[in-house]
Structures are given as C-alpha cells and as structure tokens.
Amino acid sequence: MTKKEFGLRLAKARQEKNISAYELSLRIGKSTGYMHLLETGKVNVSVDILFKICKELKIDPKELF
C-alpha cells in the first residue's frame, strides 16, 4: 500500500463519519496542514497518530490498510 492509498482511505473514512479535516485535526492535536499532507500521501503516519485517528473515527486501524 502506498501513502497515497492510505490517505485516500483515511479521507473516505473521515467523510463517512461526517467529520471535517479541521475537526479531526483538533481532536488529534495536529494541524489541518498535517491532515492535508496525510490525506494526500505526502507524509507517513506514526503509529501513535494512527491510533488517535482510529479512536476518533471509531474504526479499527486495519480499515485504513
């Protein structure tokens, strides 16, 4: 899986929960710019941030892979 594919899955999961990138970024303590970089596949996600995102979206990490 590429970073871009991960980012697309993350964006889709976030949108399905009707949560904006801004709101999710606030919930996980990151900037909206960071969320944009994640969703466009420009950066790798750390395990810590992955679990924070999954907790906020109420999904299992395997749904993003």
matplotlib code that plots the C-alpha trace (Angstrom):
import matplotlib.pyplot as plt

x = [0.0, 1.3, 1.0, -1.5, -3.7, -3.6, -4.5, -7.5, -8.8, -8.3, -10.2, -13.0, -13.4, -13.4, -16.0, -18.2, -18.2, -19.1, -16.0, -14.1, -10.4, -10.2, -12.3, -10.2, -7.0, -8.2, -9.2, -5.8, -3.8, -2.3, -2.6, -5.0, -1.9, -0.7, -4.1, -3.9, -0.4, -1.6, -4.7, -2.7, 0.0, 2.9, 3.9, 3.9, 1.6, 3.1, 1.7, 0.7, -1.2, -2.8, -4.3, -5.5, -7.2, -8.8, -10.0, -11.7, -13.2, -14.2, -12.7, -10.1, -6.7, -7.0, -9.8, -7.2, -4.9]
y = [0.0, 3.4, 6.6, 8.0, 4.9, 5.2, 8.9, 8.2, 5.6, 8.0, 10.8, 8.4, 7.1, 10.6, 11.8, 8.8, 9.8, 13.4, 14.8, 17.7, 17.5, 20.6, 18.9, 15.7, 17.7, 19.4, 16.1, 14.5, 17.6, 18.2, 21.0, 21.0, 21.2, 17.9, 16.3, 17.5, 16.0, 12.7, 12.6, 13.4, 10.9, 13.3, 12.1, 8.8, 8.4, 7.4, 4.6, 7.0, 9.3, 6.3, 5.1, 8.6, 8.9, 5.5, 6.2, 9.5, 7.9, 4.8, 2.4, -0.4, 0.5, -2.4, -0.4, 2.1, -0.6]
z = [0.0, -0.9, 1.3, -1.3, -1.0, 2.8, 2.5, 0.3, 2.7, 5.6, 3.8, 2.9, 6.4, 7.8, 5.3, 6.1, 9.7, 8.7, 10.4, 8.7, 8.4, 10.6, 13.4, 13.2, 13.4, 16.5, 18.1, 17.5, 18.3, 14.8, 12.3, 9.4, 7.2, 8.6, 7.9, 4.3, 4.0, 5.4, 3.1, 0.0, 0.8, 1.3, 4.8, 6.7, 9.7, 13.0, 15.0, 17.8, 15.4, 13.6, 16.9, 17.8, 14.4, 14.6, 18.1, 17.0, 13.9, 15.9, 13.4, 13.5, 12.1, 9.6, 7.8, 6.6, 5.2]

ax = plt.figure().add_subplot(projection="3d")
ax.plot(x, y, z, "-o")
ax.set_aspect("equal")
plt.show()
